[in-house]
């Protein structure tokens, strides 16, 4: 039941974006598997070059693997780190462009259910909630990092690490100079 709802919602959002075929025309009848931590999503580009969420099929043309951390960084900060791509890289690139630009016309869907005015107000309240939640998550993360750096000293600051590395380099240089002097002294005593 949940899977059917997931398929209907995702396919509905994909169909609202009628510009998608221009990106995916050359990838008709290809499949892509998205792994996000323990979750799996399988998409197919149909004969009309539209994306649709499908049951898992064998023989994917492209596979994109995210850790949960990498996925959240992609969503929140737009950072594309620690993402593994296997298979058709052109397809993966075009797929990522589609996902970056795809939008859910939530206002229209809410207007169909509640009417134009109420749908618009619900949409605006939802947008405000999402914006504030995102801001709160970033603030919480920054505060936690600062606490771990300043109070608990679990994490080191970037400049502290750089100072430590500079000191290690200084010691290594001092040891090399001492070794050269020692070797010179030993050679001078032999002769």
matplotlib code that plots the C-alpha trace (Angstrom):
import matplotlib.pyplot as plt

x = [0.0, 2.8, 4.7, 1.7, 1.2, 4.9, 4.7, 1.6, 3.0, 6.4, 5.0, 2.5, 5.2, 7.3, 4.3, 3.8, 7.2, 6.5, 10.0, 11.6, 11.5, 13.9, 16.6, 15.9, 14.9, 18.2, 17.7, 14.3, 13.7, 16.7, 16.6, 18.4, 18.7, 19.0, 20.3, 20.0, 21.2, 18.7, 16.2, 16.0, 14.3, 14.2, 13.3, 12.6, 12.6, 9.5, 9.0, 7.7, 11.0, 9.3, 10.6, 8.5, 9.1, 8.8, 9.2, 12.8, 14.0, 17.2, 19.8, 20.0, 21.8, 23.0, 23.3, 23.7, 24.7, 24.3, 25.1, 22.4, 24.9, 25.7, 22.0, 21.2, 24.2, 23.0, 19.5, 20.4, 23.7, 23.8, 27.1, 27.8, 30.4, 30.6, 28.2, 29.1, 27.9, 28.1, 27.1, 26.0, 27.5, 25.6, 22.4, 23.3, 24.3, 21.0, 19.0, 20.7, 19.9, 16.3, 16.2, 17.9, 15.2, 12.1, 9.4, 6.2, 3.3, 2.0, -0.1, -2.1, -2.6, -3.8, -6.1, -7.8, -8.5, -9.2, -9.9, -7.7, -7.5, -7.1, -4.7, -2.5, -2.4, -1.6, 1.2, 2.6, 2.5, 4.2, 7.0, 7.6, 7.7, 10.2, 12.4, 12.4, 13.1, 16.0, 17.4, 17.0, 18.8, 21.7, 21.8, 21.7, 24.5, 26.7, 26.0, 26.9, 30.1, 31.0, 30.2, 32.4, 35.2, 35.0, 33.6, 34.2, 37.3, 36.1, 36.7, 39.7, 39.5, 41.1, 43.7, 44.7, 45.2, 47.3, 49.4, 50.0, 51.0, 53.4, 54.9, 55.4, 57.1, 59.3, 60.3, 61.0, 63.2, 65.0, 65.6, 67.0, 69.4, 70.5, 71.1, 73.2, 75.2, 75.7, 76.8, 79.2, 80.6, 81.0, 82.8, 85.1, 86.1, 86.9, 89.4]
y = [0.0, 2.5, 1.5, 2.1, 5.5, 6.3, 5.4, 7.5, 10.6, 10.5, 9.7, 12.5, 15.0, 13.8, 14.2, 17.8, 18.7, 18.5, 19.8, 16.5, 14.8, 17.4, 16.2, 12.5, 12.0, 10.1, 7.8, 6.2, 2.8, 3.1, 2.2, 3.9, 2.5, 5.0, 3.7, 6.0, 4.2, 1.4, 2.8, 1.8, 3.7, 2.4, 4.8, 4.1, 6.6, 5.5, 5.7, 9.3, 10.2, 10.8, 9.5, 7.1, 5.2, 1.5, -1.7, -2.8, -4.3, -6.2, -4.8, -1.1, 1.1, 3.4, 3.1, 6.0, 5.2, 7.8, 7.4, 9.0, 11.7, 12.4, 12.5, 15.0, 17.2, 17.2, 18.3, 20.8, 22.3, 21.2, 19.4, 16.6, 14.6, 10.8, 9.9, 6.7, 6.4, 3.2, 2.7, 5.3, 8.6, 10.7, 9.2, 9.8, 13.4, 14.1, 12.4, 14.6, 17.8, 16.7, 16.1, 19.5, 21.3, 19.3, 21.0, 19.9, 22.2, 21.7, 24.9, 23.5, 20.2, 21.8, 24.1, 21.1, 19.7, 22.9, 25.6, 28.3, 30.6, 28.0, 26.0, 29.0, 29.7, 26.1, 26.2, 29.4, 28.0, 24.8, 26.8, 28.9, 25.7, 24.1, 27.2, 27.6, 23.9, 23.9, 27.0, 25.3, 22.2, 24.2, 26.3, 23.1, 21.5, 24.7, 25.0, 21.3, 21.7, 24.8, 23.0, 20.1, 22.4, 24.9, 23.0, 19.3, 19.6, 16.5, 18.3, 20.4, 23.7, 24.0, 26.4, 24.1, 21.3, 23.5, 24.7, 21.0, 20.1, 23.0, 22.0, 18.4, 19.8, 21.9, 18.9, 16.8, 19.6, 19.9, 16.2, 16.1, 19.0, 17.4, 14.1, 15.9, 17.6, 14.4, 12.6, 15.5, 15.3, 11.5, 11.8, 14.5, 12.3, 9.4, 11.3]
z = [0.0, 0.9, -2.2, -4.4, -2.8, -3.2, -6.9, -7.5, -5.8, -7.4, -10.9, -10.4, -9.6, -12.6, -15.0, -13.8, -15.3, -19.0, -19.9, -18.8, -22.2, -23.7, -21.3, -21.5, -25.2, -26.0, -23.0, -23.9, -22.4, -20.0, -16.3, -13.4, -9.9, -7.0, -3.7, -0.7, 2.4, 2.8, 0.4, -3.3, -6.1, -9.7, -12.5, -16.2, -19.1, -21.0, -24.8, -24.4, -22.7, -19.3, -16.1, -14.1, -10.9, -11.4, -9.5, -9.3, -12.6, -13.4, -15.7, -14.9, -17.3, -14.5, -10.8, -8.3, -4.7, -1.9, 1.8, 3.9, 4.8, 1.2, 0.3, 3.0, 2.1, -1.5, -0.4, 2.2, 1.0, -2.7, -2.1, -4.5, -2.5, -1.8, -4.6, -6.5, -10.1, -12.2, -15.8, -18.3, -17.1, -19.7, -18.5, -14.8, -15.6, -17.5, -14.7, -12.1, -14.1, -14.1, -10.4, -9.7, -11.7, -11.0, -9.1, -7.4, -8.2, -4.7, -4.9, -7.8, -6.1, -2.9, -4.9, -6.4, -2.9, -0.8, -3.4, -4.7, -1.7, 1.0, -1.2, -1.6, 2.1, 2.9, 0.3, 1.8, 5.3, 4.1, 2.3, 5.5, 7.6, 5.3, 5.1, 8.9, 9.5, 7.1, 8.8, 12.2, 11.1, 9.8, 13.1, 15.2, 13.2, 13.4, 17.2, 17.8, 15.9, 17.8, 21.1, 20.1, 19.2, 22.1, 25.1, 24.7, 22.4, 20.5, 17.2, 16.3, 14.5, 11.1, 12.3, 15.2, 12.8, 10.5, 13.5, 14.5, 11.0, 10.8, 14.1, 12.8, 9.7, 11.9, 14.0, 10.9, 9.5, 12.9, 13.0, 9.4, 10.2, 13.5, 11.6, 9.0, 11.7, 13.6, 10.4, 9.7, 13.2, 13.0, 9.7, 11.0, 14.0, 11.8, 9.8]

ax = plt.figure().add_subplot(projection="3d")
ax.plot(x, y, z, "-o")
ax.set_aspect("equal")
plt.show()
